Amino acid sequence: MLRELRIKDFTIIDDLSIMLGQGFNVLTGETGAGKSIIVDALGLLLGEKASPDLIRTGCAEARVEAYFDPADIPALADLSIDGNDGIILRRLLSAKGKGRAYINDTAVSLQTIANIGKELVDIHGQHEHQGLLKKDSHLAFVDFFGGFSLETAALQSLYKEIAALREKVTQTNDRIRERGQKMDFLRFQVAEIDSAGLKDGEKHTLEDERAVLMHATKLRESSEAAYDILYGAEGSTLVQLSKAVNLVRDMSHIDRAAEEGLSLLQSAEPLLEDASNLLRKLKETYDIDPGRLTEVDDRLDLIRKLEKKYGEGIEAILLYCSRAREELLGLEQAEEQREGYEKELADRETHLSVAAEELSKKRMAAAGKMSALVIQELKELGFQKADFVVDISRRNSVAPSGLDDVEFLFSANPGEPPRPLVKIASGGELSRIMLGLKCLEIERPDTEQAKVSGESGDADRSPRTLIFDEVDAGIGGVTAQHVGARLNSLAGNYQVLCITHLPQIAARADTHLRVEKELSQKDVKVRVVELSGEKRREELARMLGGRITDRSLQHAEEMLEIDGQRSE
């Protein structure tokens, strides 16, 4: 149960705390006082999308917090959050665009706080009844009533799988029609690349070899000259080095300081010998071979031609060949693939047909029970002679939602046959019908749905705080009394908060809160006051006639006395 709601720097609200009681709470006030803003703030706390525009002008951050009684919610245990001492939901909205969400001071994602919020609060908006004007929405009511949501989701998933299989069959058929020419072309490409016998790194090796062949004369002359300088010629470097070693050795016999120089010179001798041997071997490889140069040039030309067709570099060419070979294999096996797809498609279509038939039977059974229960709810809301029918007709083929076309039929007066709700219901009638459906939804938790669907349920899963934001739009008089009575009866099992303009509903409340907006030259302040005694009588009088008179005060007193007698 929601005990306290605090809103700070949200739209026109600077700092507001609202204490709620058990049972039936109402929130009243002049139009524009800020009642719907309070509901918007609670919606933000429960995960709705936010915008920096919601932050009060001149403030850096908006904050919404709510304290709920202790509750055992499995999702909290999964988050290692203890709810035994109460649950505090908090959402912060920054002017910089990045918001934060917390549960009992533990940072959580927006999705997490939304999931937990659904376990605590159920908000029914003032325009929600407009959804009844969309025939497509009627099936969802039946599925929720019957507990068929999972079966419908599975049916939709199977329908998508079948659509994907049909697309595969179509694509495979297209491939089979085109495969003759395509296969010849792929075979040519694979054969062309295979015949080239390409190897990774071959291009770079050939380019290096070509550079050597192009400059073979110069390389041979340079290697011979270098070899002669180091070793081959008279007075070569190695000969001179040997003389130097002998001289320094003689020096070291006399002066030990020359030993370091001797060591360096001696270490240079094997290095020069190795360099001489290398140059000697290299100069023998520099043979001028015009035939080999032609071979290398031809090979490089072939590689470049293949690169223009299949990609830059031998690696890219070989990758293209691999993919072409796979595609060729796929085309060769296309008929086998089509047979496999067609068999799988037939199996899935059979499964879909059976599942749709089973779901249709369950919906038909649920429709009769739902119709009777809605009629019962409508009587509670003042439709003493109304008729309500959940009409289910059969489609020619299976749609994503199944075989059923659902439409609500309604008649407000005896003697008139039920007709499509979307065509005949007024705004006030739609509000009451939606309220009836919501009451049916709320008071029929999973245990009742189990009677229809054959599944087990948990009656404690419904949210314990129900918020109705002006669901009484378009009604008044005796009808408003019936709606107030129905909301009051809901409050026997749930905490109910209703935003209303109707005194007939407000008079039924256990806790009456009034929203007031105070204007000054600098700013605006919104505050919420709990009413009792004379203040509550005056608020009801204002709601009755727009201004407070002796007659409206007397009427308000009578309403409070009558409702007080009813509650006794």
Buried (B, 14 or more C-beta within 10 A) or exposed (E): BBBEBBBBBBBBBBBBEBBBBBBBBBBBBBEEBBBBBBBBBBBBBBBBEBEEEBBBEEBEBBBBBBBBBEBEBEBBEEBEBEBEEEBBBBBBBBBEEEBBBBBBEBEBEBEBBBBBBBBBBBBBBBEBBBBBEEBEBBBBBBBBBBBBEEBBEEBBEBBEBBEEBBEBBEBBBEBBEEBEEBBEEBEEBBEBBEEBEBEEEBBEEBEEBBEEBEEBEEBBEBBBBBBBBBBBEEEBBBEEBEEBBEEBBEBBEEEEEBBEBBEEBEEBEEEBBEBBEBBBEBBEEBEEEEEBBEBBBEBBEEBEEBBEEBBEBBEEBBEBBEEBBEBBEBBEEBBEBBEBBBEBBEEBBEBBEEBBEEBBEBBBEBBEBBBEBBBEBBBBBBBEEBBBBBBBEEEEEBBEBBBBBBBBBBBBEEEEEBBBBBEBBEEBBBBBBBBBBBBBBBBBBBBBBBBBBEBEBEEEEBBBBBBBBBBBBBBBEEBBBBBBBBBBBBBEBBBBBBBBBBBBBBBBBBBBBBBEBEEEEEEBBBBBEBBEEEEBBBBBBBBBBEEBEEEBBEBBBEBBEEBEEEEE
